[in-house]
Amino acid sequence: MTKQHANWSPYDNNGGSCVAIAGSDYCVIAADTRMSTGYNILTRDYSKISHLAEKCVMASSGFQADVKALQKVLSARHLTYQHQHNKQMSCPAMAQLLSNTLYYKRFFPYYSFNVLGGLDSEGKGCVFTYDAVGSYERVGYSSQGSGSTLIMPFLDNQLKSPSPLLLPAQDAVTPLSETEAVDLVKTVFASATERDIYTGDKVEIVILNASGIHRDFMDLRKD
């Protein structure tokens, strides 16, 4: 008799797509609200965006149970930081904390793929993109999730980020105005929804600038 092995995994992929674009004085982070498993839609109104600090927001795709656990850890670490330093953590500091947190779990990683966006100490937009074990990079724009293979070529074509290998180093922020960046995000999600069954229903758009945080929504395909 051959041994039977249970086909069980501690991970699931709940789908969805995330996008972030950094500008000279703003940052736009967006994610769709569909959460799926296989061919089943679990909910059509699930926010994948977490407000971590005053000027820092994270959007996450992958296994949403792991994402929730990760958000709780980051929230607790940020609370400790505020008690010790009597101030909010900056976006680049939160980016390093997220990297450390993911790397600490590298042997049984959080199955989450994150983009972190916000404003740095100079008020300039910043976007950090991650893999599942904490390797990260500051970029002008990024996408994660099931629709990222459709979205990133479009963003590359429209925004043409300078190579990080160029010397002297060039600024990674995108040349678009805030309104143009929001319109571009809406366009890429409308396009990705046509081809990716795990992206859809609605897109949540968070805009960070000097005046604070604003939210916008746009309906997507629901089939």
N, C-alpha and C positions, 0 to 999 in steps of 0.2 A: 504493500500500500504506500502511495506517495503521501508525504505530509501536506496537510492543507494549512496555508498561511492566511490569516485574516488580512483582508485588504483595507487596512486602516492607516490613516495618517494624522499626525497632530496638527496638520495645517490644512487650510482651505484657501481658495482664492475667490474673494468676493467681488472682484472686478472693479470697474470704474477707472476714470482718468483724471489726472491733476495737471494743471499748467500754472507756471509762474513767470512773470515778466517784470524786470527791474528797469526803471527809468531814472532820469536825473534827480527827480524829487518825489518819486512815488514808487509803489510796488503793487502789482495786481496778481492775486492768487485766486485760482478758480478750480472747482471740481464739480463733477456731476453728482446727482443725488440718488442714483440707482444702486442698490446692493443686491447682488445675485449669488447663486451657487449653482454651477452647471447651467441647465436651461431654465432654472426657476428664479423668478424675481422675488426676493424676500421682502423688500420694501422699495417704494418709489420716492421716498422723502427722507433720505438719510444724509446728514451732513458729514462730509469727509474732512472738513476744515476745523482746526482747533486753534483758538486764540491763546498762545502760550505766555506772551508778555505784552507790555503796552505797545511796542512797535515790532511785534514778531508774531507771525502766523504760520502754521504748518498744515499742509494738505497731504493726505496719506491714502495710498491704495494698497491692495493686497488682502491679508487676512485681518478683518476688522476687530476680532477679539484681541489679537496681538497689538493692533493699533491702539485700542483702548487701554491695554496694560501699559504700553509705552507712554501714552499721554499722562496716565496717573503718576508714573515714575518722574517724568519731566516736571509735572506740576508740583510734586513734593519737593524735588530738588530746587525748583525755583523759589518756593516758599522759604526753604532754608536759607537760600542766598539772600532773599529780601530781609530776613531777620538779622543776618550777619552783617550785611552791607548797607541796610536802610535805603535801598534803591532797587529799581527794576533791572533785570538783566538785559543787556543790549542784544541786538539780533546776532552779531558775530559771536558773542559769548554763548548764546543759546545754540548756535550752530555747532560750536565745539562741544558743548554739553551733550547734544544729540549724538554726535559722532562717538564720544566716549561711551555713552549709554548703549548704543548699538554694538560697539566693539566688545564691550564687557560681556555681551551675550553671544559672541561669535560662534561658540561651539553648539549652541541650540538657539539660533537667532530668532529675533522677532521677524516674522514674515511680513514686513511692511516696507513699502517703497515710498520715500518721502521727498517732498520739496519744501524748503523753509524759505519764507520771504519776509521782508520788512524793510526798515530804514536803519542805516548805520548811524554812528555818532555825528556824522556830518550832515545827516538828513538825506543822504543819497540812497536810492533803492538798491537792495541787495537780494540775490537769490542764491540759495545753496541747494545742490542736488546730491542725493545719496544712493548708495546701494544698500543691501540688507545688513551688511556687517560694518557699516560706519565710514567707509571711504567716501569722502565728500570733496566738493569743488565749488568755488564761488563763480557763478556764471551770470550772463545777462538775461537768460531765459532757460527754461527747462520744462520737461514733461515726464510724468511717471504714470504707470498703470497700463491697463489692457489696450488703450488707444494710443499709447505713446509712439508706437512705430508708425502710425499714420500722422500724428501731430508734429513730431520733431522735424521731418523733412520739410513740411510746410513752413514752420518757424525758421528753419535754416535758410530757406529760400527768401523769406520776407525780411529777416533781420540781419543775416550775415554777420554773426558774431566773430570778432577777430580771434585768431589763433592764440592760445596761451603761450605758444612757443616764440611769438614775435618779440624782438628786442628793439627798442625799449618796450616794456609792457604797455598794452593799450587798455583803456577803460572798457569794461565789459557791459556797461549799461546801454540799453537800446536807445536809438535816436527818436523813437515815437513819442508823441504827446500822450497824456493820460487817456484822453478820449479815444485816440487811435489804438492804444494798447487794449482797451476794453472791447472795442469793435473787433480787433483781431482775435481776441479770446473767444468772443461769440461766434466768429466765423469758423475757427478751428474746431470748436465743439459741434457746431451744426454739421460740419463735414465728417468728423469722426463718428458721429451718431449714425450716419448713413451706412457705415461699413463695420462697426463694432457693436455686437449685440449686448455687450456688458456696459456700454456707455449710453445713457439716455435719460428720459423723463424731464430733467430740469438741470440747469447749470447754476451753481451758486458762485458769485463773483465777489471777492473781498478786495477793496481798494484802500491802501494805506498811504496817507500823505501828511503834510504838516498839520492839517486841520483835524486829523483823527482817522477813524476807520469807518468806511461806508460799505454797505452790502447791496448787491443787485442780483436779480434772478432773471433767467430767460428759459422759457419752455423749449424742450427738445422733443424728438420723436418718442412716442410711448409704446411702440410695438417692437 
